[in-house]
Amino acid sequence: MYQFSYAEIMEDGVADAKDRERQALDRCIQLLGAARDTTSYSREAIEAIYYTRRVWIRLVEDLQNPENQLDEAVRANLISIAIWILKECDRIRKRQSTNFQGIIDVTTIIRDGLK
């Protein structure tokens, strides 16, 4: 039988959470890229915006949680980024913008920071 310390279990939990976050952001990037490559407000755009909004809203909820272990300044900066992404998604949804690439670029930077 294996014995693990609490710290090892918690470290694995954090690693698993980061991996899930990376996967969700990868999916956002993939969907946004497909939407960017279409010529109009398409089904791909709707799916990309819907999924991206869900992911970033969930990330904000996690960042607002007092038990989140990130530094408060980092959490505040990530929430600000999330608000920008959500506003851009709303502008795309209202057909006021087609800035898929901007959202892709910012999401890619955040995803790469999770390593």
C-alpha positions, 0 to 999 in steps of 0.5 A: 500500500502506498502512503502519500503526504497531504502535500503530495496529494494537494500538489497532484490536485493542483497539477490536475486542475492546471491540466484541465484549465489548459485543456479548456483553454486549448478548446477555446483557441481551437473553436475561436480559430475555426470561427475566425476562419469562417466568412460570416457569423456562423455556427462555428462563431456561435459555438466558439463564443458560447464555449469561451464565455462559459470557460472564462466565467468559470475561471472568474468564479474560481479566481473570486474564491477566497480559497484560490491560492494565487496572489491577490494581484495576479487574480485581479489581473486575470479577472480584468483580462477575463472581463475584456474577453467577455466584452469582446465575446459580447461585441462579436455576438452583437456583430460589432466586432470580429476580433477572434484573433485578439481573444485567441492571442490573449487566451494563448498567453494565459494558457501558456502561463499555466505550465 
